[in-house]
Amino acid sequence: MDLSITMTGFVALYVFMLAAFAGWVIIGHVPAILHTPLMSGSNFVHGIVVVGGLYALLNASTVQEQVISFFAVLLGAGNAAGGFAVTQRMLAMFQTSDAKPHPHHGHAHARVHHLKKS
């Protein structure tokens, strides 16, 4: 059972342009409050790109296919790692002040006790 599908250059270009336009329309209509969940979703998609690139890399028969598959894995992994880093920074902005200690909290607290004793 052979599941290979071949695409000619124009069909591949059409699919790429259609995907780019659909992505532009979808992302353009996302409200600002949903950007963090959207970033997490895009991290998931980049994970799929990495898996697909690895599959293509293992099944590549020419050097050109190997190079393209390698760059797909490299760019997908870079996007996923960068997306997770950005998501972490965005989520850290929404933490309460109790969860993260203020760097000067101890000094201000000592000054207040000093003023109360005087």
N, CA, C and O atoms as a MOPAC input file, in Angstrom:
PM7 MOZYME 1SCF
protein

 N      0.84600 1    -1.16200 1     0.00000 1
 C      0.00000 1     0.00000 1     0.00000 1
 C      0.90300 1     1.24000 1     0.00000 1
 O      1.65100 1     1.48800 1     0.94600 1
 N      0.81100 1     1.98800 1    -1.06200 1
 C      1.64400 1     3.17400 1    -1.21000 1
 C      0.77900 1     4.42000 1    -1.02300 1
 O     -0.18500 1     4.63200 1    -1.75900 1
 N      1.13000 1     5.23500 1    -0.03900 1
 C      0.35000 1     6.43100 1     0.26900 1
 C      1.03800 1     7.70700 1    -0.19300 1
 O      0.75800 1     8.77900 1     0.34300 1
 N      1.92300 1     7.62000 1    -1.16400 1
 C      2.63700 1     8.81700 1    -1.58300 1
 C      1.74500 1     9.69600 1    -2.45700 1
 O      1.04700 1     9.21200 1    -3.34800 1
 N      1.78500 1    10.97300 1    -2.18200 1
 C      1.00600 1    11.96000 1    -2.92200 1
 C      1.99700 1    12.93300 1    -3.53000 1
 O      2.88700 1    13.43000 1    -2.84000 1
 N      1.85100 1    13.20400 1    -4.80500 1
 C      2.75400 1    14.14200 1    -5.45500 1
 C      1.99800 1    15.42200 1    -5.76200 1
 O      0.84400 1    15.39500 1    -6.18900 1
 N      2.66800 1    16.53800 1    -5.53900 1
 C      2.10500 1    17.84500 1    -5.84500 1
 C      2.99700 1    18.51400 1    -6.86100 1
 O      4.22100 1    18.50000 1    -6.73800 1
 N      2.38100 1    19.09600 1    -7.85800 1
 C      3.17000 1    19.86900 1    -8.81400 1
 C      3.46500 1    21.22700 1    -8.19900 1
 O      2.89500 1    21.57800 1    -7.16600 1
 N      4.33300 1    21.97900 1    -8.81500 1
 C      4.73900 1    23.27900 1    -8.28300 1
 C      3.59900 1    24.25300 1    -8.10900 1
 O      3.52900 1    24.95000 1    -7.09700 1
 N      2.69200 1    24.31300 1    -9.09300 1
 C      1.58600 1    25.26800 1    -8.99900 1
 C      0.56900 1    24.86900 1    -7.92900 1
 O      0.01400 1    25.73900 1    -7.25700 1
 N      0.32200 1    23.60000 1    -7.76300 1
 C     -0.60300 1    23.15400 1    -6.71800 1
 C      0.00000 1    23.44100 1    -5.34400 1
 O     -0.70600 1    23.89900 1    -4.44500 1
 N      1.28100 1    23.18000 1    -5.17400 1
 C      1.94900 1    23.46700 1    -3.90000 1
 C      1.94100 1    24.96400 1    -3.61300 1
 O      1.72100 1    25.37300 1    -2.47300 1
 N      2.17800 1    25.78300 1    -4.62900 1
 C      2.15200 1    27.23500 1    -4.45200 1
 C      0.74200 1    27.70400 1    -4.08300 1
 O      0.58100 1    28.57700 1    -3.23000 1
 N     -0.27100 1    27.13000 1    -4.72100 1
 C     -1.66000 1    27.47600 1    -4.42100 1
 C     -2.01300 1    27.10800 1    -2.97900 1
 O     -2.64600 1    27.89900 1    -2.27900 1
 N     -1.61600 1    25.93200 1    -2.53700 1
 C     -1.89500 1    25.50300 1    -1.16000 1
 C     -1.18400 1    26.42100 1    -0.16900 1
 O     -1.75600 1    26.79100 1     0.85600 1
 N      0.05200 1    26.78500 1    -0.46900 1
 C      0.80500 1    27.68900 1     0.40500 1
 C      0.12900 1    29.05700 1     0.48500 1
 O     -0.02900 1    29.60700 1     1.57400 1
 N     -0.26800 1    29.60600 1    -0.66000 1
 C     -0.91500 1    30.92500 1    -0.66500 1
 C     -2.26000 1    30.87900 1     0.05600 1
 O     -2.61300 1    31.81700 1     0.77100 1
 N     -3.00500 1    29.80300 1    -0.12800 1
 C     -4.28800 1    29.65300 1     0.55600 1
 C     -4.10000 1    29.55800 1     2.07000 1
 O     -4.85000 1    30.16900 1     2.83200 1
 N     -3.10200 1    28.79500 1     2.50200 1
 C     -2.81200 1    28.67500 1     3.94200 1
 C     -2.34700 1    30.01000 1     4.51800 1
 O     -2.74000 1    30.37200 1     5.62700 1
 N     -1.51800 1    30.74400 1     3.78200 1
 C     -1.04000 1    32.04400 1     4.25700 1
 C     -2.19500 1    33.02700 1     4.39000 1
 O     -2.27600 1    33.75200 1     5.38200 1
 N     -3.07800 1    33.06100 1     3.41800 1
 C     -4.22400 1    33.97400 1     3.47800 1
 C     -5.16900 1    33.59400 1     4.61700 1
 O     -5.63700 1    34.46200 1     5.35400 1
 N     -5.44700 1    32.30800 1     4.75900 1
 C     -6.32800 1    31.86600 1     5.84000 1
 C     -5.73100 1    32.20800 1     7.20200 1
 O     -6.44900 1    32.66500 1     8.09200 1
 N     -4.43400 1    31.99300 1     7.37600 1
 C     -3.76600 1    32.34900 1     8.62700 1
 C     -3.83200 1    33.83300 1     8.90600 1
 O     -4.06200 1    34.24200 1    10.04400 1
 N     -3.63000 1    34.65600 1     7.87000 1
 C     -3.66900 1    36.10900 1     8.03000 1
 C     -5.06400 1    36.56700 1     8.45700 1
 O     -5.19400 1    37.41700 1     9.33700 1
 N     -6.10000 1    36.01100 1     7.84200 1
 C     -7.47300 1    36.38600 1     8.18400 1
 C     -7.81600 1    35.93600 1     9.59900 1
 O     -8.40200 1    36.70000 1    10.36700 1
 N     -7.46300 1    34.72400 1     9.94400 1
 C     -7.80500 1    34.18700 1    11.26600 1
 C     -7.07800 1    34.94600 1    12.36900 1
 O     -7.70200 1    35.35700 1    13.34800 1
 N     -5.77000 1    35.13800 1    12.22800 1
 C     -4.98300 1    35.81800 1    13.26400 1
 C     -5.38900 1    37.28200 1    13.37600 1
 O     -5.37400 1    37.84100 1    14.47200 1
 N     -5.74800 1    37.90500 1    12.27400 1
 C     -6.12500 1    39.31900 1    12.29400 1
 C     -7.38900 1    39.59800 1    13.07900 1
 O     -7.59000 1    40.72800 1    13.52600 1
 N     -8.24100 1    38.61400 1    13.26100 1
 C     -9.50000 1    38.82200 1    13.96300 1
 C     -9.48500 1    38.30000 1    15.40400 1
 O    -10.54400 1    38.16100 1    16.01700 1
 N     -8.32600 1    38.01500 1    15.93700 1
 C     -8.22400 1    37.51700 1    17.31300 1
 C     -8.12600 1    38.70700 1    18.26800 1
 O     -7.26700 1    39.56900 1    18.08200 1
 N     -8.98900 1    38.77100 1    19.28500 1
 C     -8.88100 1    39.86500 1    20.25800 1
 C     -7.60400 1    39.73600 1    21.09600 1
 O     -7.04700 1    38.64800 1    21.24600 1
 N     -7.16700 1    40.85200 1    21.62600 1
 C     -5.89600 1    40.89100 1    22.37000 1
 C     -5.91100 1    39.96300 1    23.58100 1
 O     -4.86500 1    39.43100 1    23.95400 1
 N     -7.06200 1    39.75700 1    24.19800 1
 C     -7.14700 1    38.91600 1    25.39600 1
 C     -6.84800 1    37.45300 1    25.08500 1
 O     -6.48100 1    36.69500 1    25.98300 1
 N     -7.00100 1    37.05000 1    23.82700 1
 C     -6.80100 1    35.64600 1    23.46500 1
 C     -5.41600 1    35.36400 1    22.88500 1
 O     -5.17200 1    34.25600 1    22.40700 1
 N     -4.52400 1    36.31600 1    22.91600 1
 C     -3.21700 1    36.08700 1    22.31300 1
 C     -2.40700 1    35.02300 1    23.04200 1
 O     -1.69400 1    34.25600 1    22.39500 1
 N     -2.49500 1    34.95200 1    24.37200 1
 C     -1.75500 1    33.92400 1    25.11200 1
 C     -2.26300 1    32.52400 1    24.79100 1
 O     -1.44400 1    31.64600 1    24.52100 1
 N     -3.57800 1    32.26700 1    24.80400 1
 C     -4.02500 1    30.93000 1    24.38900 1
 C     -3.69400 1    30.63100 1    22.92700 1
 O     -3.41100 1    29.48700 1    22.57400 1
 N     -3.73000 1    31.65100 1    22.08800 1
 C     -3.38400 1    31.44700 1    20.68600 1
 C     -1.91800 1    31.06300 1    20.54700 1
 O     -1.56900 1    30.22700 1    19.71300 1
 N     -1.05200 1    31.67500 1    21.36800 1
 C      0.37100 1    31.33000 1    21.34300 1
 C      0.56000 1    29.87400 1    21.76400 1
 O      1.38500 1    29.16500 1    21.18700 1
 N     -0.18500 1    29.43200 1    22.74800 1
 C     -0.08300 1    28.03400 1    23.16400 1
 C     -0.55100 1    27.09900 1    22.05700 1
 O      0.03800 1    26.04000 1    21.84100 1
 N     -1.60100 1    27.48900 1    21.36300 1
 C     -2.06900 1    26.68800 1    20.24100 1
 C     -1.06400 1    26.63900 1    19.10700 1
 O     -0.89600 1    25.60400 1    18.46300 1
 N     -0.39300 1    27.76300 1    18.86200 1
 C      0.61800 1    27.76500 1    17.79800 1
 C      1.82700 1    26.92500 1    18.20100 1
 O      2.49600 1    26.35200 1    17.34100 1
 N      2.11200 1    26.84800 1    19.50100 1
 C      3.19200 1    25.95800 1    19.94700 1
 C      2.85000 1    24.51400 1    19.62200 1
 O      3.72300 1    23.73900 1    19.23000 1
 N      1.58900 1    24.15100 1    19.78000 1
 C      1.13100 1    22.81400 1    19.44500 1
 C      1.31400 1    22.54500 1    17.95000 1
 O      1.76700 1    21.47100 1    17.55500 1
 N      0.95800 1    23.52400 1    17.13300 1
 C      1.09100 1    23.37600 1    15.68200 1
 C      2.56400 1    23.23900 1    15.30200 1
 O      2.90100 1    22.43800 1    14.43000 1
 N      3.43600 1    23.99800 1    15.93500 1
 C      4.87000 1    23.88800 1    15.63000 1
 C      5.41000 1    22.53200 1    16.06100 1
 O      6.33400 1    22.00800 1    15.43900 1
 N      4.84700 1    21.96200 1    17.11100 1
 C      5.22500 1    20.59900 1    17.48900 1
 C      4.85600 1    19.60500 1    16.40300 1
 O      5.60800 1    18.67100 1    16.12600 1
 N      3.69300 1    19.80500 1    15.78600 1
 C      3.29200 1    18.93700 1    14.67600 1
 C      4.22700 1    19.13000 1    13.48300 1
 O      4.55100 1    18.16700 1    12.78800 1
 N      4.66200 1    20.36500 1    13.24300 1
 C      5.61600 1    20.63800 1    12.15500 1
 C      6.91800 1    19.88800 1    12.40200 1
 O      7.50200 1    19.32500 1    11.47600 1
 N      7.37000 1    19.88100 1    13.64500 1
 C      8.60700 1    19.17100 1    13.97600 1
 C      8.45100 1    17.67100 1    13.71800 1
 O      9.33700 1    17.04800 1    13.13400 1
 N      7.33600 1    17.09500 1    14.14800 1
 C      7.11400 1    15.66600 1    13.92500 1
 C      7.01300 1    15.36300 1    12.43000 1
 O      7.58500 1    14.38200 1    11.95500 1
 N      6.28900 1    16.20200 1    11.68800 1
 C      6.18600 1    16.00800 1    10.24200 1
 C      7.52400 1    16.15500 1     9.54400 1
 O      7.83100 1    15.41000 1     8.61300 1
 N      8.32100 1    17.11600 1     9.99400 1
 C      9.65600 1    17.29000 1     9.42000 1
 C     10.56300 1    16.11100 1     9.71000 1
 O     11.34700 1    15.69500 1     8.85700 1
 N     10.45500 1    15.57100 1    10.92500 1
 C     11.25100 1    14.38100 1    11.25000 1
 C     10.83400 1    13.18900 1    10.39700 1
 O     11.68000 1    12.42200 1     9.93800 1
 N      9.53400 1    13.03600 1    10.18700 1
 C      9.04900 1    11.95300 1     9.34300 1
 C      9.57000 1    12.13100 1     7.91000 1
 O     10.02200 1    11.17400 1     7.28100 1
 N      9.49900 1    13.35400 1     7.41100 1
 C      9.99200 1    13.61800 1     6.05700 1
 C     11.49800 1    13.42000 1     5.97900 1
 O     12.01100 1    12.92900 1     4.97300 1
 N     12.20900 1    13.79900 1     7.03600 1
 C     13.66700 1    13.63200 1     7.04500 1
 C     14.05300 1    12.15800 1     7.01900 1
 O     14.99900 1    11.77500 1     6.33100 1
 N     13.33300 1    11.34000 1     7.75800 1
 C     13.64700 1     9.91500 1     7.78300 1
 C     13.27700 1     9.20900 1     6.48100 1
 O     13.86600 1     8.18200 1     6.14500 1
 N     12.30800 1     9.75100 1     5.74700 1
 C     11.87800 1     9.13100 1     4.50600 1
 C     12.38200 1     9.85900 1     3.25900 1
 O     11.95700 1     9.54500 1     2.14800 1
 N     13.27500 1    10.82000 1     3.43100 1
 C     13.78700 1    11.57900 1     2.28500 1
 C     14.68400 1    10.69200 1     1.42800 1
 O     15.50000 1     9.92000 1     1.93300 1
 N     14.50400 1    10.82900 1     0.10700 1
 C     15.30300 1     9.99900 1    -0.80100 1
 C     16.37200 1    10.80300 1    -1.52900 1
 O     17.33000 1    10.22300 1    -2.04100 1
 N     16.23200 1    12.12200 1    -1.58600 1
 C     17.24000 1    12.95400 1    -2.24500 1
 C     17.84600 1    13.92000 1    -1.23900 1
 O     17.30700 1    14.12800 1    -0.15200 1
 N     18.95500 1    14.49600 1    -1.61300 1
 C     19.62500 1    15.46900 1    -0.73900 1
 C     18.75200 1    16.71200 1    -0.56600 1
 O     18.70000 1    17.28700 1     0.52100 1
 N     18.07600 1    17.12200 1    -1.61800 1
 C     17.21000 1    18.29400 1    -1.53700 1
 C     16.08400 1    18.06100 1    -0.52500 1
 O     15.77700 1    18.95200 1     0.26600 1
 N     15.48100 1    16.90300 1    -0.54000 1
 C     14.42900 1    16.58200 1     0.43500 1
 C     14.98300 1    16.55000 1     1.84600 1
 O     14.31500 1    16.98600 1     2.78400 1
 N     16.19000 1    16.04100 1     2.01000 1
 C     16.81100 1    16.00100 1     3.34000 1
 C     17.07500 1    17.40600 1     3.86200 1
 O     16.84600 1    17.68500 1     5.03900 1
 N     17.55800 1    18.29600 1     2.99200 1
 C     17.86000 1    19.67400 1     3.40600 1
 C     16.57700 1    20.40800 1     3.78600 1
 O     16.52800 1    21.08300 1     4.81300 1
 N     15.53700 1    20.27700 1     2.96100 1
 C     14.27200 1    20.94600 1     3.25500 1
 C     13.66300 1    20.39700 1     4.54700 1
 O     13.14800 1    21.16100 1     5.36300 1
 N     13.71900 1    19.08300 1     4.73400 1
 C     13.18700 1    18.46900 1     5.95100 1
 C     13.97200 1    18.91100 1     7.17700 1
 O     13.38700 1    19.16100 1     8.23100 1
 N     15.29100 1    19.01000 1     7.04700 1
 C     16.12000 1    19.45700 1     8.16500 1
 C     15.74500 1    20.87800 1     8.57400 1
 O     15.61400 1    21.16900 1     9.76300 1
 N     15.57100 1    21.76700 1     7.58800 1
 C     15.20500 1    23.14200 1     7.91300 1
 C     13.78700 1    23.23000 1     8.48600 1
 O     13.51100 1    24.09900 1     9.31300 1
 N     12.88800 1    22.34000 1     8.05600 1
 C     11.54600 1    22.30300 1     8.64400 1
 C     11.62600 1    21.93800 1    10.12200 1
 O     10.95200 1    22.54700 1    10.95300 1
 N     12.44400 1    20.95100 1    10.44500 1
 C     12.61700 1    20.54900 1    11.84100 1
 C     13.27900 1    21.67700 1    12.63100 1
 O     12.85000 1    21.99300 1    13.74100 1
 N     14.30700 1    22.27400 1    12.07100 1
 C     15.04000 1    23.33900 1    12.75200 1
 C     14.14700 1    24.55100 1    13.02400 1
 O     14.11000 1    25.05900 1    14.14500 1
 N     13.43200 1    25.01000 1    12.00300 1
 C     12.57600 1    26.18300 1    12.17800 1
 C     11.36700 1    25.87200 1    13.06500 1
 O     10.96300 1    26.71400 1    13.86800 1
 N     10.79100 1    24.69000 1    12.93300 1
 C      9.67000 1    24.31800 1    13.79300 1
 C     10.07900 1    24.23800 1    15.25600 1
 O      9.34600 1    24.69000 1    16.13600 1
 N     11.24700 1    23.66300 1    15.51700 1
 C     11.73700 1    23.57300 1    16.89900 1
 C     12.05000 1    24.95500 1    17.45500 1
 O     11.76500 1    25.23800 1    18.61900 1
 N     12.63500 1    25.81200 1    16.62900 1
 C     12.93200 1    27.18000 1    17.06900 1
 C     11.67300 1    27.96000 1    17.38000 1
 O     11.61300 1    28.68300 1    18.37400 1
 N     10.66200 1    27.81600 1    16.52800 1
 C      9.38800 1    28.49600 1    16.78100 1
 C      8.70000 1    27.96600 1    18.02900 1
 O      8.14100 1    28.74200 1    18.80300 1
 N      8.73500 1    26.67300 1    18.22900 1
 C      8.10100 1    26.09200 1    19.42400 1
 C      8.80900 1    26.55400 1    20.69300 1
 O      8.15500 1    26.93900 1    21.66300 1
 N     10.13200 1    26.51800 1    20.69200 1
 C     10.88800 1    26.95600 1    21.88000 1
 C     10.67300 1    28.44300 1    22.14900 1
 O     10.46900 1    28.84200 1    23.29500 1
 N     10.71800 1    29.25300 1    21.11300 1
 C     10.48300 1    30.68600 1    21.27900 1
 C      9.06600 1    30.97500 1    21.74200 1
 O      8.84300 1    31.86700 1    22.56100 1
 N      8.10800 1    30.21700 1    21.21500 1
 C      6.71800 1    30.39900 1    21.62200 1
 C      6.49400 1    30.05500 1    23.08100 1
 O      5.75400 1    30.74400 1    23.78200 1
 N      7.13400 1    28.98700 1    23.53800 1
 C      7.01200 1    28.62900 1    24.95200 1
 C      7.66500 1    29.69300 1    25.84100 1
 O      7.14500 1    29.99900 1    26.91400 1
 N      8.78600 1    30.25500 1    25.41400 1
 C      9.44400 1    31.30400 1    26.19900 1
 C      8.56300 1    32.54500 1    26.27600 1
 O      8.43100 1    33.14100 1    27.34500 1
 N      7.96100 1    32.94000 1    25.16600 1
 C      7.08400 1    34.10900 1    25.15900 1
 C      5.83900 1    33.84700 1    26.00700 1
 O      5.39300 1    34.72700 1    26.74300 1
 N      5.27900 1    32.64500 1    25.90600 1
 C      4.10100 1    32.31000 1    26.70300 1
 C      4.42500 1    32.37700 1    28.19600 1
 O      3.62600 1    32.88500 1    28.98300 1
 N      5.58300 1    31.87200 1    28.58200 1
 C      5.98600 1    31.94000 1    29.99500 1
 C      6.10000 1    33.38500 1    30.46800 1
 O      5.66000 1    33.71000 1    31.57100 1
 N      6.68600 1    34.25400 1    29.64900 1
 C      6.81600 1    35.66600 1    30.03900 1
 C      5.45100 1    36.33200 1    30.14100 1
 O      5.20800 1    37.13500 1    31.04200 1
 N      4.55600 1    35.99200 1    29.20400 1
 C      3.22600 1    36.59100 1    29.23400 1
 C      2.45300 1    36.12200 1    30.46100 1
 O      1.77000 1    36.92100 1    31.10200 1
 N      2.55100 1    34.84500 1    30.79500 1
 C      1.84600 1    34.33400 1    31.96800 1
 C      2.43900 1    34.88300 1    33.25900 1
 O      1.71500 1    35.06500 1    34.23800 1
 N      3.73400 1    35.14800 1    33.28000 1
 C      4.36800 1    35.71300 1    34.47400 1
 C      3.84700 1    37.12100 1    34.75300 1
 O      3.84400 1    37.55600 1    35.90500 1
 N      3.41300 1    37.83300 1    33.73200 1
 C      2.87800 1    39.18100 1    33.93300 1
 C      1.54400 1    39.14500 1    34.67600 1
 O      1.16600 1    40.13800 1    35.29800 1
 N      0.82400 1    38.02400 1    34.62700 1
 C     -0.48200 1    37.93300 1    35.24700 1
 C     -0.45300 1    37.27700 1    36.62100 1
 O     -1.50900 1    37.06200 1    37.21700 1
 N      0.73100 1    36.95400 1    37.13700 1
 C      0.81700 1    36.36300 1    38.46600 1
 C      0.55200 1    37.42000 1    39.52300 1
 O      0.84300 1    38.60000 1    39.32400 1
 N      0.00000 1    36.99100 1    40.64200 1
 C     -0.25500 1    37.92900 1    41.72600 1
 C      1.05300 1    38.30500 1    42.39900 1
 O      2.05800 1    37.61200 1    42.24100 1
 N      1.04400 1    39.39100 1    43.14400 1
 C      2.26700 1    39.84000 1    43.79600 1
 C      2.70400 1    38.88700 1    44.90000 1
 O      3.87900 1    38.87800 1    45.26700 1
 N      1.78100 1    38.07900 1    45.44200 1
 C      2.15200 1    37.09900 1    46.45800 1
 C      2.97800 1    35.96700 1    45.85700 1
 O      3.82000 1    35.38100 1    46.53700 1
 N      2.74100 1    35.66300 1    44.59800 1
 C      3.42600 1    34.54100 1    43.95800 1
 C      4.88000 1    34.85300 1    43.63800 1
 O      5.72300 1    33.95600 1    43.66500 1
 N      5.18400 1    36.10700 1    43.33800 1
 C      6.56800 1    36.45200 1    43.04100 1
 C      7.03400 1    37.52000 1    44.03500 1
 O      6.39600 1    38.56600 1    44.15700 1
 N      8.12000 1    37.27600 1    44.73400 1
 C      8.58500 1    38.24500 1    45.73400 1
 C      9.15100 1    39.49700 1    45.07500 1
 O      9.84300 1    39.42800 1    44.06000 1
 N      8.84500 1    40.61800 1    45.66600 1
 C      9.38900 1    41.88600 1    45.18000 1
 C     10.84100 1    41.98300 1    45.61300 1
 O     11.15600 1    41.63700 1    46.75200 1
 N     11.74500 1    42.44500 1    44.74100 1
 C     13.17600 1    42.44300 1    45.09600 1
 C     13.52400 1    43.33200 1    46.28400 1
 O     14.50400 1    43.06200 1    46.97900 1
 N     12.74600 1    44.38600 1    46.53600 1
 C     13.06900 1    45.30700 1    47.62600 1
 C     12.09400 1    45.18600 1    48.79000 1
 O     12.02200 1    46.08600 1    49.62700 1
 N     11.34800 1    44.09600 1    48.85800 1
 C     10.31300 1    43.95200 1    49.87800 1
 C     10.91200 1    43.94600 1    51.28300 1
 O     10.35500 1    44.56600 1    52.18900 1
 N     12.00700 1    43.27500 1    51.47400 1
 C     12.61000 1    43.18900 1    52.80300 1
 C     13.09200 1    44.53000 1    53.31700 1
 O     12.93900 1    44.82100 1    54.50300 1
 N     13.67600 1    45.36000 1    52.44800 1
 C     14.19500 1    46.65800 1    52.86700 1
 C     13.07100 1    47.60500 1    53.24600 1
 O     13.18800 1    48.32500 1    54.23800 1
 N     11.98200 1    47.62300 1    52.48300 1
 C     10.85700 1    48.50600 1    52.79700 1
 C     10.19800 1    48.06300 1    54.09900 1
 O      9.78200 1    48.89900 1    54.90100 1
 N     10.10200 1    46.77200 1    54.30900 1
 C      9.49300 1    46.24600 1    55.52300 1
 C     10.31700 1    46.65800 1    56.74500 1
 O      9.74700 1    47.01500 1    57.77600 1
 N     11.61200 1    46.61400 1    56.64900 1
 C     12.48600 1    47.00800 1    57.76500 1
 C     12.33800 1    48.49400 1    58.06000 1
 O     12.35300 1    48.88300 1    59.22700 1
 N     12.19800 1    49.32700 1    57.05200 1
 C     12.03900 1    50.76700 1    57.27300 1
 C     10.72400 1    51.07600 1    57.97800 1
 O     10.67400 1    51.96700 1    58.82600 1
 N      9.66200 1    50.35400 1    57.64100 1
 C      8.36300 1    50.59200 1    58.27600 1
 C      8.44100 1    50.25000 1    59.76300 1
 O      7.93300 1    51.00100 1    60.59500 1
 N      9.07000 1    49.12700 1    60.10400 1
 C      9.21200 1    48.76500 1    61.52500 1
 C     10.07700 1    49.78200 1    62.24800 1
 O      9.80500 1    50.07900 1    63.41200 1
 N     11.10200 1    50.32800 1    61.61600 1
 C     11.95600 1    51.31800 1    62.22900 1
 C     11.15200 1    52.58200 1    62.51000 1
 O     11.31500 1    53.19000 1    63.56700 1
 N     10.28800 1    52.98700 1    61.58100 1
 C      9.48700 1    54.19300 1    61.75300 1
 C      8.43300 1    53.98600 1    62.85600 1
 O      8.14100 1    54.92300 1    63.59900 1
 N      7.86600 1    52.79400 1    62.97500 1
 C      6.85500 1    52.53900 1    64.00400 1
 C      7.44400 1    52.58600 1    65.40600 1
 O      6.76700 1    53.00000 1    66.34700 1
 N      8.70400 1    52.16500 1    65.55900 1
 C      9.33700 1    52.14900 1    66.87000 1
 C      9.71400 1    53.55500 1    67.32600 1
 O      9.81400 1    53.80300 1    68.52800 1
 N      9.92500 1    54.47400 1    66.39700 1
 C     10.36100 1    55.83300 1    66.74600 1
 C      9.27900 1    56.68900 1    67.29100 1
 O      9.51800 1    57.85100 1    67.62100 1

